[in-house]
């Protein structure tokens, strides 16, 4: 991926930043959902569609998975691993 621009942003007391107008496009307009990906050395803001396509299973919440995984049958199946 090619770096297009570097901007300096100020974080507010509420932890907010604004995406500069010249960097916003159809993927980053008011009302669109984005994903925040936190790494040890950086934070990325991606359109939710990118994350859904690339990391779709990561969005499965623990609560939704728990109904299938938290059972005696699952515990039995995994106990020797």
N, CA, C and O atoms as a Tinker XYZ file with bonds, in Angstrom:
   324  protein
     1  N      0.847000   -1.173000    0.000000    73     2
     2  CA     0.000000    0.000000    0.000000    64     1     3
     3  C      0.894000    1.237000    0.000000    63     2     4     5
     4  O      1.886000    1.296000    0.727000    81     3
     5  N      0.543000    2.203000   -0.803000    73     3     6
     6  CA     1.332000    3.406000   -0.952000    64     5     7
     7  C      0.886000    4.478000    0.033000    63     6     8     9
     8  O     -0.309000    4.734000    0.180000    81     7
     9  N      1.844000    5.101000    0.704000    73     7    10
    10  CA     1.551000    6.203000    1.603000    64     9    11
    11  C      1.199000    7.429000    0.767000    63    10    12    13
    12  O      1.989000    7.854000   -0.077000    81    11
    13  N      0.018000    7.999000    0.999000    73    11    14
    14  CA    -0.436000    9.153000    0.230000    64    13    15
    15  C     -0.139000   10.482000    0.900000    63    14    16    17
    16  O      0.138000   11.471000    0.222000    81    15
    17  N     -0.193000   10.515000    2.233000    73    15    18
    18  CA    -0.061000   11.776000    2.932000    64    17    19
    19  C      0.242000   11.513000    4.400000    63    18    20    21
    20  O     -0.035000   10.426000    4.909000    81    19
    21  N      0.799000   12.486000    5.069000    73    19    22
    22  CA     1.007000   12.439000    6.516000    64    21    23
    23  C      0.414000   13.716000    7.087000    63    22    24    25
    24  O      0.711000   14.812000    6.611000    81    23
    25  N     -0.416000   13.578000    8.099000    73    23    26
    26  CA    -1.036000   14.723000    8.755000    64    25    27
    27  C     -0.720000   14.671000   10.242000    63    26    28    29
    28  O     -0.548000   13.591000   10.807000    81    27
    29  N     -0.644000   15.818000   10.865000    73    27    30
    30  CA    -0.491000   15.919000   12.305000    64    29    31
    31  C     -1.858000   16.270000   12.880000    63    30    32    33
    32  O     -2.478000   17.247000   12.462000    81    31
    33  N     -2.326000   15.475000   13.838000    73    31    34
    34  CA    -3.639000   15.686000   14.439000    64    33    35
    35  C     -3.492000   15.871000   15.934000    63    34    36    37
    36  O     -2.552000   15.362000   16.545000    81    35
    37  N     -4.420000   16.600000   16.517000    73    35    38
    38  CA    -4.420000   16.813000   17.958000    64    37    39
    39  C     -5.520000   15.965000   18.586000    63    38    40    41
    40  O     -6.659000   15.976000   18.120000    81    39
    41  N     -5.185000   15.242000   19.625000    73    39    42
    42  CA    -6.161000   14.425000   20.350000    64    41    43
    43  C     -6.797000   15.304000   21.413000    63    42    44    45
    44  O     -6.097000   15.965000   22.180000    81    43
    45  N     -8.144000   15.312000   21.460000    73    43    46
    46  CA    -8.852000   16.128000   22.445000    64    45    47
    47  C     -8.829000   15.442000   23.813000    63    46    48    49
    48  O     -8.368000   14.308000   23.944000    81    47
    49  N     -9.328000   16.143000   24.819000    73    47    50
    50  CA    -9.386000   15.579000   26.174000    64    49    51
    51  C    -10.290000   14.351000   26.230000    63    50    52    53
    52  O    -10.166000   13.531000   27.141000    81    51
    53  N    -11.194000   14.218000   25.269000    73    51    54
    54  CA   -12.074000   13.046000   25.195000    64    53    55
    55  C    -11.485000   11.939000   24.315000    63    54    56    57
    56  O    -12.150000   10.936000   24.058000    81    55
    57  N    -10.246000   12.112000   23.854000    73    55    58
    58  CA    -9.607000   11.105000   23.018000    64    57    59
    59  C    -10.061000   11.153000   21.574000    63    58    60    61
    60  O     -9.877000   10.174000   20.849000    81    59
    61  N    -10.643000   12.242000   21.131000    73    59    62
    62  CA   -11.169000   12.353000   19.773000    64    61    63
    63  C    -10.157000   12.998000   18.837000    63    62    64    65
    64  O     -9.332000   13.815000   19.246000    81    63
    65  N    -10.244000   12.606000   17.559000    73    63    66
    66  CA    -9.486000   13.252000   16.494000    64    65    67
    67  C    -10.454000   13.496000   15.341000    63    66    68    69
    68  O    -11.522000   12.886000   15.279000    81    67
    69  N    -10.083000   14.374000   14.446000    73    67    70
    70  CA   -10.898000   14.630000   13.251000    64    69    71
    71  C    -10.102000   14.204000   12.023000    63    70    72    73
    72  O     -8.909000   14.486000   11.921000    81    71
    73  N    -10.764000   13.528000   11.098000    73    71    74
    74  CA   -10.121000   13.168000    9.834000    64    73    75
    75  C    -10.169000   14.424000    8.957000    63    74    76    77
    76  O    -11.252000   14.939000    8.679000    81    75
    77  N     -9.016000   14.915000    8.522000    73    75    78
    78  CA    -9.000000   16.134000    7.716000    64    77    79
    79  C     -9.877000   15.999000    6.468000    63    78    80    81
    80  O     -9.950000   14.940000    5.845000    81    79
    81  N    -10.533000   17.101000    6.131000    73    79    82
    82  CA   -11.477000   17.128000    5.002000    64    81    83
    83  C    -10.850000   16.594000    3.722000    63    82    84    85
    84  O    -11.489000   15.838000    2.991000    81    83
    85  N     -9.607000   16.977000    3.443000    73    83    86
    86  CA    -9.002000   16.559000    2.179000    64    85    87
    87  C     -8.683000   15.065000    2.128000    63    86    88    89
    88  O     -8.372000   14.547000    1.055000    81    87
    89  N     -8.751000   14.363000    3.254000    73    87    90
    90  CA    -8.512000   12.920000    3.263000    64    89    91
    91  C     -9.802000   12.107000    3.296000    63    90    92    93
    92  O     -9.779000   10.895000    3.081000    81    91
    93  N    -10.918000   12.763000    3.561000    73    91    94
    94  CA   -12.198000   12.048000    3.589000    64    93    95
    95  C    -12.689000   11.823000    2.174000    63    94    96    97
    96  O    -12.540000   12.677000    1.301000    81    95
    97  N    -13.282000   10.649000    1.964000    73    95    98
    98  CA   -13.932000   10.335000    0.696000    64    97    99
    99  C    -15.187000    9.541000    1.011000    63    98   100   101
   100  O    -15.706000    9.635000    2.124000    81    99
   101  N    -15.679000    8.777000    0.079000    73    99   102
   102  CA   -16.907000    8.010000    0.299000    64   101   103
   103  C    -16.786000    7.005000    1.438000    63   102   104   105
   104  O    -17.787000    6.666000    2.070000    81   103
   105  N    -15.581000    6.529000    1.706000    73   103   106
   106  CA   -15.379000    5.548000    2.777000    64   105   107
   107  C    -15.360000    6.197000    4.156000    63   106   108   109
   108  O    -15.613000    5.531000    5.160000    81   107
   109  N    -15.062000    7.490000    4.207000    73   107   110
   110  CA   -14.915000    8.189000    5.483000    64   109   111
   111  C    -15.785000    9.448000    5.516000    63   110   112   113
   112  O    -15.280000   10.560000    5.672000    81   111
   113  N    -17.080000    9.260000    5.368000    73   111   114
   114  CA   -17.966000   10.414000    5.469000    64   113   115
   115  C    -18.900000   10.241000    6.665000    63   114   116   117
   116  O    -19.015000    9.150000    7.222000    81   115
   117  N    -19.551000   11.306000    7.043000    73   115   118
   118  CA   -20.400000   11.301000    8.225000    64   117   119
   119  C    -21.406000   10.159000    8.175000    63   118   120   121
   120  O    -22.080000    9.943000    7.168000    81   119
   121  N    -21.488000    9.443000    9.272000    73   119   122
   122  CA   -22.438000    8.336000    9.384000    64   121   123
   123  C    -21.872000    6.978000    9.011000    63   122   124   125
   124  O    -22.441000    5.953000    9.386000    81   123
   125  N    -20.760000    6.947000    8.277000    73   123   126
   126  CA   -20.152000    5.664000    7.924000    64   125   127
   127  C    -19.461000    5.069000    9.139000    63   126   128   129
   128  O    -18.940000    5.796000    9.985000    81   127
   129  N    -19.457000    3.749000    9.221000    73   127   130
   130  CA   -18.790000    3.062000   10.322000    64   129   131
   131  C    -17.360000    2.740000    9.919000    63   130   132   133
   132  O    -17.080000    2.399000    8.770000    81   131
   133  N    -16.467000    2.856000   10.885000    73   131   134
   134  CA   -15.059000    2.532000   10.674000    64   133   135
   135  C    -14.608000    1.569000   11.755000    63   134   136   137
   136  O    -15.253000    1.436000   12.795000    81   135
   137  N    -13.507000    0.908000   11.502000    73   135   138
   138  CA   -12.901000    0.015000   12.486000    64   137   139
   139  C    -11.568000    0.624000   12.912000    63   138   140   141
   140  O    -10.827000    1.159000   12.087000    81   139
   141  N    -11.280000    0.538000   14.180000    73   139   142
   142  CA   -10.019000    1.004000   14.734000    64   141   143
   143  C     -9.189000   -0.235000   15.043000    63   142   144   145
   144  O     -9.574000   -1.049000   15.881000    81   143
   145  N     -8.062000   -0.380000   14.375000    73   143   146
   146  CA    -7.175000   -1.520000   14.576000    64   145   147
   147  C     -5.974000   -1.047000   15.382000    63   146   148   149
   148  O     -5.219000   -0.191000   14.921000    81   147
   149  N     -5.790000   -1.589000   16.569000    73   147   150
   150  CA    -4.710000   -1.171000   17.468000    64   149   151
   151  C     -3.577000   -2.190000   17.419000    63   150   152   153
   152  O     -3.790000   -3.381000   17.645000    81   151
   153  N     -2.393000   -1.717000   17.127000    73   151   154
   154  CA    -1.175000   -2.515000   17.121000    64   153   155
   155  C     -0.256000   -1.970000   18.213000    63   154   156   157
   156  O     -0.561000   -0.946000   18.825000    81   155
   157  N      0.849000   -2.636000   18.456000    73   155   158
   158  CA     1.782000   -2.161000   19.474000    64   157   159
   159  C      2.357000   -0.793000   19.122000    63   158   160   161
   160  O      2.595000    0.031000   20.005000    81   159
   161  N      2.578000   -0.554000   17.837000    73   159   162
   162  CA     3.265000    0.667000   17.426000    64   161   163
   163  C      2.420000    1.641000   16.612000    63   162   164   165
   164  O      2.927000    2.675000   16.176000    81   163
   165  N      1.142000    1.332000   16.399000    73   163   166
   166  CA     0.322000    2.224000   15.585000    64   165   167
   167  C     -1.158000    1.914000   15.746000    63   166   168   169
   168  O     -1.540000    0.873000   16.281000    81   167
   169  N     -1.975000    2.836000   15.274000    73   167   170
   170  CA    -3.423000    2.655000   15.200000    64   169   171
   171  C     -3.827000    2.922000   13.771000    63   170   172   173
   172  O     -3.387000    3.904000   13.174000    81   171
   173  N     -4.662000    2.061000   13.210000    73   171   174
   174  CA    -5.185000    2.259000   11.860000    64   173   175
   175  C     -6.693000    2.436000   11.928000    63   174   176   177
   176  O     -7.376000    1.763000   12.700000    81   175
   177  N     -7.201000    3.346000   11.112000    73   175   178
   178  CA    -8.640000    3.526000   10.962000    64   177   179
   179  C     -8.979000    3.041000    9.562000    63   178   180   181
   180  O     -8.473000    3.566000    8.570000    81   179
   181  N     -9.836000    2.038000    9.495000    73   179   182
   182  CA   -10.199000    1.424000    8.214000    64   181   183
   183  C    -11.714000    1.456000    8.030000    63   182   184   185
   184  O    -12.455000    1.409000    9.012000    81   183
   185  N    -12.182000    1.536000    6.782000    73   183   186
   186  CA   -13.618000    1.395000    6.557000    64   185   187
   187  C    -14.055000    0.027000    7.073000    63   186   188   189
   188  O    -13.315000   -0.949000    6.949000    81   187
   189  N    -15.233000   -0.046000    7.639000    73   187   190
   190  CA   -15.712000   -1.312000    8.203000    64   189   191
   191  C    -15.775000   -2.390000    7.125000    63   190   192   193
   192  O    -15.624000   -3.573000    7.431000    81   191
   193  N    -15.994000   -2.004000    5.879000    73   191   194
   194  CA   -16.047000   -2.984000    4.789000    64   193   195
   195  C    -14.707000   -3.693000    4.615000    63   194   196   197
   196  O    -14.675000   -4.882000    4.298000    81   195
   197  N    -13.605000   -2.979000    4.819000    73   195   198
   198  CA   -12.282000   -3.599000    4.726000    64   197   199
   199  C    -12.132000   -4.680000    5.782000    63   198   200   201
   200  O    -11.672000   -5.785000    5.493000    81   199
   201  N    -12.512000   -4.363000    6.977000    73   199   202
   202  CA   -12.359000   -5.305000    8.082000    64   201   203
   203  C    -13.314000   -6.471000    7.907000    63   202   204   205
   204  O    -12.947000   -7.617000    8.167000    81   203
   205  N    -14.529000   -6.195000    7.471000    73   203   206
   206  CA   -15.499000   -7.266000    7.259000    64   205   207
   207  C    -14.998000   -8.258000    6.223000    63   206   208   209
   208  O    -15.180000   -9.466000    6.372000    81   207
   209  N    -14.363000   -7.742000    5.165000    73   207   210
   210  CA   -13.840000   -8.608000    4.110000    64   209   211
   211  C    -12.601000   -9.365000    4.561000    63   210   212   213
   212  O    -12.480000  -10.565000    4.311000    81   211
   213  N    -11.682000   -8.673000    5.223000    73   211   214
   214  CA   -10.390000   -9.263000    5.575000    64   213   215
   215  C    -10.399000  -10.014000    6.900000    63   214   216   217
   216  O     -9.729000  -11.037000    7.046000    81   215
   217  N    -11.153000   -9.509000    7.853000    73   215   218
   218  CA   -11.106000  -10.068000    9.201000    64   217   219
   219  C    -12.503000  -10.393000    9.725000    63   218   220   221
   220  O    -12.769000  -10.248000   10.919000    81   219
   221  N    -13.377000  -10.822000    8.855000    73   219   222
   222  CA   -14.775000  -11.032000    9.223000    64   221   223
   223  C    -14.988000  -11.850000   10.477000    63   222   224   225
   224  O    -15.848000  -11.508000   11.289000    81   223
   225  N    -14.240000  -12.911000   10.660000    73   223   226
   226  CA   -14.447000  -13.747000   11.842000    64   225   227
   227  C    -14.028000  -13.055000   13.130000    63   226   228   229
   228  O    -14.478000  -13.430000   14.212000    81   227
   229  N    -13.170000  -12.049000   13.019000    73   227   230
   230  CA   -12.752000  -11.330000   14.220000    64   229   231
   231  C    -13.907000  -10.543000   14.830000    63   230   232   233
   232  O    -13.850000  -10.168000   16.001000    81   231
   233  N    -14.949000  -10.290000   14.050000    73   231   234
   234  CA   -16.096000   -9.555000   14.562000    64   233   235
   235  C    -17.069000  -10.433000   15.335000    63   234   236   237
   236  O    -17.985000   -9.919000   15.976000    81   235
   237  N    -16.888000  -11.742000   15.285000    73   235   238
   238  CA   -17.769000  -12.616000   16.055000    64   237   239
   239  C    -17.498000  -12.359000   17.531000    63   238   240   241
   240  O    -16.390000  -12.585000   18.016000    81   239
   241  N    -18.491000  -11.898000   18.223000    73   239   242
   242  CA   -18.276000  -11.528000   19.618000    64   241   243
   243  C    -18.176000  -12.749000   20.510000    63   242   244   245
   244  O    -18.688000  -13.822000   20.189000    81   243
   245  N    -17.509000  -12.565000   21.627000    73   243   246
   246  CA   -17.366000  -13.645000   22.597000    64   245   247
   247  C    -18.735000  -14.125000   23.056000    63   246   248   249
   248  O    -18.951000  -15.321000   23.252000    81   247
   249  N    -19.653000  -13.187000   23.225000    73   247   250
   250  CA   -20.993000  -13.551000   23.687000    64   249   251
   251  C    -21.702000  -14.446000   22.669000    63   250   252   253
   252  O    -22.333000  -15.434000   23.045000    81   251
   253  N    -21.600000  -14.103000   21.381000    73   251   254
   254  CA   -22.275000  -14.920000   20.383000    64   253   255
   255  C    -21.611000  -16.285000   20.230000    63   254   256   257
   256  O    -22.284000  -17.275000   19.945000    81   255
   257  N    -20.299000  -16.341000   20.418000    73   255   258
   258  CA   -19.602000  -17.620000   20.331000    64   257   259
   259  C    -19.823000  -18.474000   21.574000    63   258   260   261
   260  O    -19.820000  -19.702000   21.495000    81   259
   261  N    -20.011000  -17.835000   22.704000    73   259   262
   262  CA   -20.146000  -18.559000   23.965000    64   261   263
   263  C    -21.323000  -19.517000   23.952000    63   262   264   265
   264  O    -21.240000  -20.595000   24.541000    81   263
   265  N    -22.412000  -19.154000   23.298000    73   263   266
   266  CA   -23.580000  -20.035000   23.300000    64   265   267
   267  C    -23.270000  -21.379000   22.629000    63   266   268   269
   268  O    -23.894000  -22.390000   22.953000    81   267
   269  N    -22.301000  -21.395000   21.690000    73   267   270
   270  CA   -21.916000  -22.638000   21.036000    64   269   271
   271  C    -20.728000  -23.316000   21.702000    63   270   272   273
   272  O    -20.599000  -24.539000   21.664000    81   271
   273  N    -19.868000  -22.521000   22.308000    73   271   274
   274  CA   -18.625000  -23.068000   22.834000    64   273   275
   275  C    -18.663000  -23.386000   24.308000    63   274   276   277
   276  O    -17.913000  -24.254000   24.756000    81   275
   277  N    -19.485000  -22.739000   25.070000    73   275   278
   278  CA   -19.521000  -22.985000   26.505000    64   277   279
   279  C    -20.560000  -24.055000   26.823000    63   278   280   281
   280  O    -21.680000  -23.771000   27.246000    81   279
   281  N    -20.139000  -25.286000   26.600000    73   279   282
   282  CA   -21.029000  -26.412000   26.872000    64   281   283
   283  C    -20.197000  -27.565000   27.415000    63   282   284   285
   284  O    -18.980000  -27.605000   27.234000    81   283
   285  N    -20.849000  -28.481000   28.067000    73   283   286
   286  CA   -20.150000  -29.660000   28.577000    64   285   287
   287  C    -19.556000  -30.474000   27.436000    63   286   288   289
   288  O    -18.473000  -31.044000   27.569000    81   287
   289  N    -20.262000  -30.527000   26.321000    73   287   290
   290  CA   -19.772000  -31.287000   25.159000    64   289   291
   291  C    -18.469000  -30.676000   24.631000    63   290   292   293
   292  O    -17.527000  -31.405000   24.322000    81   291
   293  N    -18.412000  -29.360000   24.527000    73   291   294
   294  CA   -17.195000  -28.701000   24.064000    64   293   295
   295  C    -16.057000  -28.893000   25.057000    63   294   296   297
   296  O    -14.927000  -29.179000   24.662000    81   295
   297  N    -16.347000  -28.736000   26.335000    73   295   298
   298  CA   -15.323000  -28.943000   27.355000    64   297   299
   299  C    -14.746000  -30.357000   27.271000    63   298   300   301
   300  O    -13.533000  -30.542000   27.377000    81   299
   301  N    -15.592000  -31.326000   27.087000    73   299   302
   302  CA   -15.171000  -32.715000   26.969000    64   301   303
   303  C    -14.311000  -32.922000   25.725000    63   302   304   305
   304  O    -13.293000  -33.612000   25.773000    81   303
   305  N    -14.723000  -32.327000   24.625000    73   303   306
   306  CA   -13.999000  -32.498000   23.370000    64   305   307
   307  C    -12.589000  -31.900000   23.425000    63   306   308   309
   308  O    -11.673000  -32.417000   22.786000    81   307
   309  N    -12.414000  -30.824000   24.177000    73   307   310
   310  CA   -11.140000  -30.117000   24.213000    64   309   311
   311  C    -10.273000  -30.431000   25.433000    63   310   312   313
   312  O     -9.157000  -29.922000   25.529000    81   311
   313  N    -10.741000  -31.232000   26.339000    73   311   314
   314  CA   -10.047000  -31.414000   27.613000    64   313   315
   315  C     -8.647000  -32.006000   27.483000    63   314   316   317
   316  O     -7.792000  -31.720000   28.321000    81   315
   317  N     -8.382000  -32.818000   26.467000    73   315   318
   318  CA    -7.089000  -33.478000   26.335000    64   317   319
   319  C     -6.131000  -32.746000   25.392000    63   318   320   321
   320  O     -5.031000  -33.237000   25.137000    81   319
   321  N     -6.519000  -31.612000   24.886000    73   319   322
   322  CA    -5.655000  -30.895000   23.934000    64   321   323
   323  C     -4.716000  -29.946000   24.621000    63   322   324
   324  O     -3.928000  -29.271000   23.959000    81   323
